[in-house]
Amino acid sequence: MNDKATILLVDDTRTNIELLAGCLQKHYNLKVAMDGKRCIELAERDPIPDLILLDVIMPDMDGYEVCRTLKSNPSTKDIPIIFVTGKDSDKDEEFGLQLGAVDYITKPIRPAIVTARVGTQIILKQQSDALRSMALHDQLTRLFNRHYLIEAANSKVARITRHGGTLSVMMIDIDYFKLVNDQFGHQGGDTVLKAVANVLSSANRKEDIVARFGGEEFVILLDHCSISDADEKAEQLRSSIEHLLPEGISVTASFGIAELQPDGEEFEHLLARADQAVYLAKEKGRNCVVQAEKELEVKES
Ligand SMILES: Nc1nc2c(ncn2[C@@H]2O[C@H](COP(=O)(O)OP(=O)(O)OP(=O)(O)O)[C@@H](O)[C@H]2O)c(=O)[nH]1
């Protein structure tokens, strides 16, 4: 929340851009586009804007069309848009708001009004970002939570089922964690969880998803990763955890890995196979990596 928010200014008239920049540059990072196509490019590029101030009448692609395009793209649909326009009839304003804009400011540009309305929208955006982040992350380790993992995994699996590709899943369960809590207290347990989470998240690629799945259980989704690559990676992580000794506490973990089968396997089944592999790793004596069977073994009860 302390970082400056980023605002994308879009107007085909340089003097309007200069006027808007004059009111906003002290408090925000600014990006500038002088046509709709450039606006769409910059909206998808880091730093992703927290707000777009969008002119309506522009050559080639008008602001309404730009707004529709941004709202139909999953990666830009949540960026709030304020129209800043000379189109000042009630009908125009109603139309702009119906397209999904959060506010509508009419020209001529009045710096104090722009500054106040922008300030309100930036606060709302930061609050909604913070809530979203809390809903998707585990508070102790800052890793993604189970809810996010399942959503992301289902969409990755759907993509692979349609277009092909490789996906592996790694399940990691800390060994004898109950004993850590018993011996070092809940705080000692939490220290171990955070240290293990650090190891797991520091070694992953950008497209991988590392999540805390339950108490002392973690899951990593490895995109474009075969079972043999997952095995190599799991072995490295296993060894790093073994050498961690957070606050002198000895810790190891058991790993189960599984690769998505190309026969339309669902994530739930893939995860169940990885879970079964963790169970076998525990049975083998813990602190080891086990590859899942292709089929789920049905246990006699
Ligand atoms: N400190 C701490 N402990 C937790 C947290 N969540 C779950 N636990 C504890 O994790 C322990 C898990 O114990 P078990 O499921 O018996 O597993 P284990 O002792 O690791 O044994 P194995 O998995 O068989 O090696 C329980 O004592 C839980 O209370 C947490 O957020 N912080």
The ligand as a MOL file (V3000), in Angstrom:
LIG
                    3D

  0  0  0     0  0            999 V3000
M  V30 BEGIN CTAB
M  V30 COUNTS 32 34 0 0 0
M  V30 BEGIN ATOM
M  V30 1 N 2.4170 -24.4710 14.6310 0
M  V30 2 C 1.4390 -24.8260 13.8040 0
M  V30 3 N 1.0130 -26.1150 13.8030 0
M  V30 4 C 0.0400 -26.4800 12.9540 0
M  V30 5 C -0.5480 -25.5450 12.0740 0
M  V30 6 N -1.4830 -26.2190 11.3450 0
M  V30 7 C -1.4630 -27.5030 11.7540 0
M  V30 8 N -0.5470 -27.6970 12.7350 0
M  V30 9 C -0.2090 -28.9250 13.4700 0
M  V30 10 O 0.4110 -29.8490 12.5940 0
M  V30 11 C 0.3750 -31.1440 13.2180 0
M  V30 12 C 0.2050 -32.2050 12.1370 0
M  V30 13 O 0.3660 -33.4450 12.7450 0
M  V30 14 P 0.1150 -34.8420 12.0500 0
M  V30 15 O -0.9380 -34.7010 10.9760 0
M  V30 16 O -0.1110 -35.8580 13.1200 0
M  V30 17 O 1.4140 -35.1580 11.2460 0
M  V30 18 P 2.9460 -35.2340 11.6750 0
M  V30 19 O 3.1630 -35.0940 13.1320 0
M  V30 20 O 3.6700 -34.2680 10.7900 0
M  V30 21 O 3.3240 -36.7080 11.2670 0
M  V30 22 P 3.7000 -37.3110 9.8360 0
M  V30 23 O 3.0030 -36.4370 8.7960 0
M  V30 24 O 3.1350 -38.6960 9.8690 0
M  V30 25 O 5.1660 -37.2830 9.7050 0
M  V30 26 C -0.7710 -31.0940 14.2140 0
M  V30 27 O -0.2140 -31.1640 15.5050 0
M  V30 28 C -1.4010 -29.6900 13.9930 0
M  V30 29 O -1.8600 -29.1320 15.1930 0
M  V30 30 C -0.0910 -24.1750 12.1310 0
M  V30 31 O -0.5540 -23.2800 11.3970 0
M  V30 32 N 0.9060 -23.8670 12.9860 0
M  V30 END ATOM
M  V30 BEGIN BOND
M  V30 1 1 1 2
M  V30 2 2 2 3
M  V30 3 1 2 32
M  V30 4 1 3 4
M  V30 5 2 4 5
M  V30 6 1 4 8
M  V30 7 1 5 6
M  V30 8 1 5 30
M  V30 9 2 6 7
M  V30 10 1 7 8
M  V30 11 1 8 9
M  V30 12 1 9 10
M  V30 13 1 9 28
M  V30 14 1 10 11
M  V30 15 1 11 12
M  V30 16 1 11 26
M  V30 17 1 12 13
M  V30 18 1 13 14
M  V30 19 2 14 15
M  V30 20 1 14 16
M  V30 21 1 14 17
M  V30 22 1 17 18
M  V30 23 2 18 19
M  V30 24 1 18 20
M  V30 25 1 18 21
M  V30 26 1 21 22
M  V30 27 2 22 23
M  V30 28 1 22 24
M  V30 29 1 22 25
M  V30 30 1 26 27
M  V30 31 1 26 28
M  V30 32 1 28 29
M  V30 33 2 30 31
M  V30 34 1 30 32
M  V30 END BOND
M  V30 END CTAB
M  END
